[in-house]
Each structure stands twice: as C-alpha cells, then as structure tokens.
Amino acid sequence: MSAHPVREIPDAQPLTARKLSGVDEPQLCRLEASEGRKVACPEDACVFWEPGGAVLEGRCALHAIDFAREPGLAPWLLEIRDAFER
C-alpha cells in the first residue's frame, strides 16, 4: 500500500478534444496529482509530453503509469522534469 494517497485521473484527454467538447477545466497533470497536488497539465511545455501528429493528438507519455503501484516513481520523475525545466 502506498504511503501517499493517490487519486486516479482518467486518461489524458487531448487539448483539441477538450476544446471540441466544451470542457472549460484544464486537464490535471497526472504526475502532480499522484503527489496530491491539483496542477494543470503543461502539455507541450512538459518534457513528458508526446506531440501529436496526423493521426494521434498530443498526450502525456506517463498516461498509462499506475503511480499507486510505484510510490517512489512520481517524486523521481518530478525531479527529472524540474531538472529539464532549469
């Protein structure tokens, strides 16, 4: 069992799909949410963002990771992301 409570967020919905559906709220960052924080997904400003193409929309590369099963992974990935941002 994880020491940190984890709130599951549905698979990231691409920006275009959110715009078309009329959703006002920004998609939450799954990485931040796994640490209990509600932070908007930075999308293409994040090192873990996979850009879209002709067929697929952009999405988070971490969309399928179950952070509850790997409790040390999210803090480590946040450190990596912070290092890239600096």
JOVEN-V78540 format. One record per pair of residues at least 6 apart in sequence whose C-alpha atoms are under 8 Angstrom apart, sorted by the first residue. I is the first residue (numbers start at 0). GAP is how many residues later the second one is. Records with the same first field share a line. If there is no record, write none. Layout:
I->GAP / GAP
This chain:
0->67 / 68
1->66 / 67 / 69
2->68
3->31 / 32 / 67
4->29 / 30 / 31 / 63
5->27 / 28 / 29 / 30 / 61 / 62
6->26 / 27 / 29
7->26
8->19 / 21 / 24
10->52 / 53
11->15 / 47 / 48 / 51
12->14 / 46
13->43 / 44 / 45
14->42 / 43
15->41
17->6
25->14 / 15
26->13 / 14
27->10 / 11 / 12 / 13
28->9 / 10 / 11 / 12 / 13
29->11 / 32 / 33
30->31 / 43 / 46 / 47
31->6 / 7 / 42 / 46
32->6
33->33 / 34 / 40
34->39 / 40
42->6 / 15 / 16 / 17
43->6 / 7 / 14
45->35
46->34 / 37
47->12 / 13 / 14 / 33
48->9 / 10 / 11 / 12
49->8 / 9 / 10 / 11
50->6 / 7 / 8
51->6 / 7
66->6 / 7
